[in-house]
Amino acid sequence: MRFSEAINNRVLIADGAIGTMLYSKGIGFDANLEHLNLVRPAVVAELHREYLAAGARLIETNTFGANRTKLAPIGLERKVAEINIKGVQIARKAAAESGLVDLFIAGSVGPLARIKGEERELSAPEMTAIFREQTLALAEGGADLLLFETFPDIEQLLNAVAAAKETGLPVIASMAFLEGERSAGGCTPAEAARRLTLAGVDLIGANCAAGPREIILALQQMSAASELPMAAFANSGFPEYIDGRYIYRTTPEYFAEKGVEMAAAGASVIGGCCGTTPEHIRQLAARLAGVSPGARTFHSASPAIADRPAPAAAPSGFLAPWGERPVVTVELDPPKGLDCTKVITGARLLKEAGADAINLAENPLARVRMGNMALAHRVIQEAGIDVIVHVTCRDRNLLGLQSDLMGAYLLGIRSILAVTGDPARLGDQTGSSSVFDLNSFGLIKLLADMNSGVNAIGQAIGTGTGFTIGCALNPNSPKPEVQGERFDKKIASGAMFAQTQPVYDIARALWTAAESARTGIPILLGIMPLIGARNCEYLHNEVPGIVIPEEIRKRMQGKEKEAGAMEGLKIAKELIDGVKGKVKGFYIIAPFGRCEVAAELVQYIRGQTR
């Protein structure tokens, strides 16, 4: 029987969790589950047989994470095809030995891994190529269809679908939606349904994330947005963390009851995800025997959210003078201790010199400093100048980021620079670990969501935060076209301005001006005066993202102390002169907190425009 015929008039029962059950069979939590296809195929086959005996008629291959991004870190990237082909063969043999008919083998494909703390993201062609490698192997192994599951990002899923279309196999495309009916990437079930329908998949669906209730709500939205058949794979409720592992408490009886509701919502394929067992599937099969998917109500008029143009944001706050005169911000280092007098005094001096805002970094170079949000509040109150607070993804998880950003809004902070952050292992705090639930792209998107009045899962937070959202841009990169692509993505995520790494090359400074003109986004050119030859060589050779031309390094040779500072200041002024009228904003980094040097540059810039 063809798969399309099997789901035409009845609900097809799928299997349940693979990881949960393999762990219950004694597989260690540090084991790579997909590698078991090669080293312990018998335990994988045993699980398939248990699900078939429980009533599943669609079983998934043990290949969810069998892609290059997840296998390469453990040295298995050369075995992508072998692991996937073997996964299908194990499932196919178990199906044949069962003696059952009308069974289907779904090649399971999960999302790609993101390296925490890494800002570079895979391009669309790179993602498609990685998925192509896996899906072609699953097709070669003999899969009946492909099941893309637990995807948090619609764009990545669409690239996966593009690869799958080359196999000619039916495709189920399933996303993971959180409470509030949004994926971690901000996509709603309705938007996913519309875009996946246009991409030509065969079934749309929801799986994992929250429990059965949230899956039902997602199905209802998808049903109204697309006429395609739907698939549902719910978790066994919310897990509890007990003795170092997650325990799922939802009973098989309750899960089966919710399965009936999923069928009523229109699901044609129903199975289980995390925490479900063969007993959950046995109860589900018993309750849904002979049941047909419920009637659907489709509304064709709703436009996809992604198709709606984002409103253009006019420069506001410290950026308000943009276009009329150069915008100038200055970075000061928060103190390493409890005395913030120097920062507040410096902020007052810089305001008098004509600076528009003060930048406060967050534990730069992963060294402990005073919290910049509380310090920003003091600076705003006592110096009367706007503050751009740098927020990293390193020090807080997604929960903490949202909480602190709402707190920042309460403190009167309205300008945020979103950065990934230096890894904690580079700092001086032994035992400290990085979080990196998000990278800078994700943080920018979160800030944009909060500006729209919702949190990361779409729940209302009020009228919106109104943050002016900034991002980093590195003109010193050897591949400026890649920087341009990343900048475009940050803008699409919600960035309203950018600040660059310190620049010492006029050609790279002019590239920055061209990028600002191309995108229409304010870019503040990074200027950090050198203070001596040793400082110059250190920055060039040891600080990532900074490149100092040889001619500048020669000029600094042998110059230290006062002579070095004077030459460094002269070089900075020459660069400012070279981009006059082209770069419309500057981001000055005070060397070693020397506010008087930064103030002189601010006055120099202001003097040019009088």
Buried (B, 14 or more C-beta within 10 A) or exposed (E): EEBEEBBBEBBBBBBBBBBBBBBEEEBEEEBBBBBBBBEBBEBBBBBBBBBBEBBBBBBBBBBBBBBBBBBEEEEBBEBBBBBBBBBBBBBBBBBEEBEEEEBBBBBBBBBBBBEBBEBEBBEEEEBBBBBBBBBBBBBEBEBBBBBBBBBBBBBBBBBBBBBBBEBEBBBBBBBBBBBBBBBBBBBBBBBBBBBBBEBEBBBBBBBBBBBBEBBBBBBBBBBBBBEBBBBBBBBBBBBEEEEEEEEBEBBBEBBBBBBBBBBBBBBBBBBBBBBBBBBBBBBBBEBBEEBEBBEBEEEEEEEBBBEEEEEEBEBEBBBBBBEEBBBBBBBBBBBEEEEBEEBBEBBBBBBEBBBBBBBBBBBBEBEEBBBBBBBBBBBBEBBEBBBBBBBBBBBBEBEEBBEBBBEBBEBEBBBBBBBBBBBBEEBEEEEBEBBBBBBBBBBBBBBBBBBBBBBBBBEEBEEBBEBBBBBBBBBBBEEBEEBBEBBBBBBEBBBBBBBBBBBBBBEBBBBBBEBBEEBEBBBBBBBBBBBBBEBBBEBBEEEEBBBBBEEBBEBBEEBBEEEBBEBBBEBBBEBBEBBEEBBBBBBBBBBEBBBEBBBBBBBBBBEBEE
